[in-house]
Amino acid sequence: SKQEKVDGELLKQLSFIRESSESLHYQYGPKIQKAADDQRDLYEKLNKRMAEVEDSDHLQDETLPWFHFIRQLDVETKRKEHEKQLKEQEEAKAAAMAVLAATAVEEAGKAVEASHKINAEKNEQN
């Protein structure tokens, strides 16, 4: 009947939205995850390196105080750069999710428009 056709069209649109969302997730999800894993590995390596620097602090302080200061400054700068990269990565994830959400909203709007059009055509025929 008329309602079944409308329901069928809505289900078709919902299926398209779901498939589009899953496709985007499968397409970009692994890249985002790999980037996150790489960043985490770099962060762990940096922490390990910072621990090594801390272990040698007393020797550096006694022998080369200025070298130590410059080295610590460099380590801190790298750590901050790494934190900035992590933040940018999170922003990129958020942007990707916003694109997914916008696509879903757009497709839902199309489904509603199609449903209204079908109902209007049926009302005209009656």
Secondary structure, DSSP 4 states (H G I P E B T S, - for coil): -HHHHHHHHHHHHHHHHHHHHHHHHHHHHHHHHHHHHHHHHHHHHHHHHHHHHHHTHHHHHHH-HHHHHHHHHHHHHHHHHHHHHHHHHHHHHHHHHHHHHHHHHHHHHHHHHHHHHHHHHHHHH-
